[in-house]
Amino acid sequence: MKTMPSPDKLLAFDALARGGSFTAAAELLDCHKSLISARVKELEQELGAVLVLRTTRKVALTEAGERLKPHAARLREMLAQARMAVDQTQCDMEGPLTVSTTSSLAEHVLGPILSDMSEEYPALQLSLQVNNQLQDPISNVLDFCLRSARSHKVHDDRLVARLAGYARENLYASPAYLERHPPILQPADLARHRLLLLESEQKNGLALQSGENIVRQPVAARLYLNSYPLRSELAQAGHGITLLADYSVQQQLQSGALRQVLPDWHCDYWPIYLVHPFRTPLSRKYQAFIDYTLPRVRAALPDNQRRSGRE
C-alpha cells in the first residue's frame, strides 16, 4: 500500500514550485533552504518519481512535478482557509454558548445575568441548562458551569475554576411565625420550633457555626422538603423555620417577608466557582462571557458584599 504524502513535504514542494529556487522557497516558508531540499527529496522518494530538475541557481519541474503542482497549491489554499475559519471563530462574538448551573443559582443569580447579556450581545445564542447534579463541561459538552462546591471535587487538570465567592446557608422564618412562637436567642431554642428541612440536615443534629464555635443542635423537623422554592414559600406563609442560601432570599429580606433567625449563626458555608474547559488562547466570546458574568455573579453573592463592606 502506497503511503500518503506528508502535508509538510507537499507545502515545501509548493513553495519551491512558486519560488523557482530553494532560496526563494525558504523565504516563502521562513525556514532554511536545506529543509526545503530535504523535504522535497523525501517527497520524491515517497511518490517514487522525480519532481524537480536541480541546477545551480534554479529548478525546473518535471512532468510529474507539473501534475503535482496544482494539488499542492490546493492543499496550501485549503490550510489557509482552515486557519481563517479558526481565526474567525476565535474573534467572533456570535454563535452558541451553553452554560449549566443549579436551579437556585439559575433563578437567583445566573438567569438574570444571562438575560442582560443576551441584550448586550444579541448575536450570541446563550443556552442555560438547569441541573442540580454535578456536570462535567467536557463530557456534557458545556462551555461553562457555575458550581456550588459543597461536597464534591470542583475541577481537575482538564478544567479551569474561577472563584466567584461564597454562599452561606442560614435559618429564616416569617415575622408572623416568630411573633407567634417563643423567642430564639440561642441554638438550643430551636428544639421548641417547627423546622422545614431535609431529613439529612437534621440527622445527628443541625450543625450551626458562629466564628470558631460549632454546635450540633438536636431538632425534630415535622416536614421534610427537598424543594427550596417550596421551603421559601412555606416559611413566608408562617409554617416554620427553614434553611436557605443567602443569595436566594435577598428580595424577601428587603420586603420583610422573611427574617433571619439566629443571625450570628450559619449552617453551611461553601465556595462557588465558574468552571470551564482548559483552553488557551480563549476565544473572544469565551473571554467576553467571563468578563461579563464573573463580576456580576460576585456582586450577587451577599457574602462578597459583606466582605467588601468590612474592607
N, C-alpha and C positions, 0 to 999 in steps of 0.2 A: 504493500500500500504506500503510495507516494505521500510525502509529508506536505503539510500546508505551509506555504511560505510565510515567514515571520513579518508582521507589520513593520517592525523597525527596519528590517532589511529592504522591504519594499519602499519605505519612505526615503531611505538612503539612495536607492536607485532612482526614485522620482526626482530628488534634488540634483542628482548627477545629470539626469536627462534634461532638466530645466537649466542647470548652470553651465553645462558643456565641459566642465573640468572638475577635478577633485577639490581644487582650491575654492572654486565658486560654490560647489555643493556644501563644503564645510562651512562657508559663510552663511548659507541659507539656513542650515540647521544649528549654527553656533556650536560647532564641535571641531575636533582635529580631523584633517583630511585622511589620516591613517585609519580612523574609524570608518569613514565612508568607504575607503578601499577594502577594508576587511569585511564589512557587511555585504558589499556587492559581490565579492568573491564567494562568500558563504551562500548568498542567494543563487549564484550561478551553479554552485555545487548541489544545492537543494533541488533546483529545477533541471539540472542536467543539461544546461545549454549556455553558450557564451552570449552574454547580453551586450557587452561593450568591447570595442576595439581600442586599446590604450595606445596613445602616442606620448611624446614628451610633454606637451602642454595641453592637449585636448583629447577628448574621447569621442568616438563615433558609435552610434547604436547599430547593432546587428539587426537582421530581420526579426529574430526573437525579441530583441530589445525594443524594437518599434512596436511589436504587437503587445508587449507587456506595458509599454508607456501609458496608454490611456487608462488601464486598470489601476496602475499605481497612482495616477492623478486622481481617479475617483476615490481611492482609499483616503488620500490626503484631504479631499473635499469633504468626505463623509465624517472623518475625525474632527475636522474644523467645525462642521455643523453640530456634531455631538457636544463639543466644547461650548459652542454658543448656546445650545439648549440648556446645558447645566448652568452656565453663567447667568442665563435669563432666570432660571429657577431660583438661583441664589439672590438675585436682585429684585424679583417680582414681589409686590405686595398684593397678591391675589391668589385664588385657589383655596383648596380645603385645608383646614386646620382643626384637628379633633382633640378635645380635652375631656378628661374624666375626673370626677370627684364624688364625694359622698353626698347624700341627699341634703343634710343640714348645711354643709358648706356651699352646695349649689344654690340653695334657697336664700341663704342669708348673706353670702359673701360673693361667690364667683358669678352666679347668674346675672345679677345687676351689672357687674363689671363688664362681662362679655356683651351684654346688651348695649352698653355705652360704646364699647369698642367696635361693634358692628356698624354703628352710626358713623364713627370716625374713619373706618376702613371698609367701605361698602363692597369692595372687590374681594374681600376675604369671605370664604364660606366657613363660618365658625360653627362647630358642632359640639354640644355639651352632652356627654354621656353621664348619667347619674347611676352610680353603682357603689353600694356600701361594702363590697368585697374588695380585697386588695387587687389592684390592677397593675400589670406589668406593661409599661409602654411599648416594649419591643414585641412580646408575644401577642399582645392585644392590639397591635398596630395603632398606637396612640401617639400624638405629638407631645402632650403634656399630661401630667396627673397632679392634682392638688391633694396631698395626702395628710391625713391625721396619723401621726406615728405614735400610736398609743401602746401597741403590744406586738408590733411586727417590724421586721427589718425594712428600712426605708429604701435603700438603694444598694447597688453593687458596682463593680468596676465598669459595667456597661452603661451606667446611668450617672447623671449629674443631679444632685439635690441642693436646691437653694432654699435656705431657711427663710420662711415668711414671718414667723413669730410663734407665739404660744397661745394655747387656749386653756381656760380653766372651766371646770365643771363645779357649779355652785348649787346651793339649795334655794328654791324660790317658792313663794306662795302668794296668794292674793291678799290684799289688805283686809278684805271681808273675812277670809278664813282666820287670819291672825287676830282679828278683833274678837272673834267668837271663841277662841281657844286659849289655853294657858300660855303665858309668855315663854319665849325660848331664849334663854340667856346663855346657855352652855350646851354642849353636845348631849349630855345626859337627859335634857328636857325633851329630846326628840322621841324618847320611849313612850311618851303620852300622846303622840300625834299620829295622824293618818298620813302615811307616805305612799307615793306613787312611784314605784321603782321597778327595775328588772330584778328577777329572782337572784341573779348572780351578784347584784350590787349590795344586797343586804345579808348575803351568806357570810358567816364569820364576823358579822358586824359591819356597819357602814364606816368606811375609812375616811377620816377627817384630819386635815392638817392645818396648823397655824404656825408659821415660822418653822422652828425645829420641832415643835410639839406635834406628835401624831397619836391619834386615838382610834380605836375601833369600837364604835358605839352600837350595842345591840338595838335593833329596831324590828318592828313587826309590820311589814307592808301589807296592806289589806287588798291591794290591787296591783298585779304585776303587768307592766306595759313595756313593750319594746318599740313603741311608736313615739318618737319625740314630739311631733306635732300634736298628737293626742294628749300626751302628758301636759304640754303647754296649755292646751285648751281647757283641760280639766282643772289644772291649777288656777287658771284665770277665773274659772267658774266657781272657785271656792271649794273644790273637792279634796284638797290636801296639799302636801308639800312634795315637790319633785326635784330631780336633778336635771339641769340643763346647761349646755355650753354657754359661756358668757357672750359669745358673738351672736347667739340666736335670740337673745332677749332684750336687746338694746331698745327697740321700739316700745316693748311692754313696760320696761323700767321708766322710760321717759313719759309714757302716758299714765303711769300709775297703776296699770293693770296687774303688775307683779311687783313684789318687793323681795329683796334678798334676805334670806334667813341666815343667822349667824355670819354676818359679813366679814368677820375676822378669820373665818374658816373656809377652806375649799376642799373638794372631794377628789379631784384629779387634776393633773397638770401635764400637758403634752405638747410637743412641737408640731408645727405644720410646715410641710415642705412643698415647693414646686419642683416636680421631678420630670426630667426629660432624657431621652437617649443621648449618649455622649456623641457629639458631632462637632467637628472643627474643620473649616470655619462654619459658624452658624449662618444659615440663610437670613436674608433681610427680614422676612416675615416672622421667623423664629425670634430674632433679636427684638423686633418691634413688639411681639407678644410679651416677652419677658419685661421689656422696659415699660410697657403699658400696665400690665396686670400686677406685677410683683409689688410695686409701691402702693397700689390701691388695695391689694389684699392685706398688706401690712397695716394700712390705715384703718381697715375694717376690723382688726383684732383688738379688742379692748385692752388686753394686757400690754400691747405696744403703746397704746395711748397712756396707760398708767406709768409705764417706764419713762416715756418722753416727758411726762408731767413732773417726774421726780428729778429729772436732769437739769 
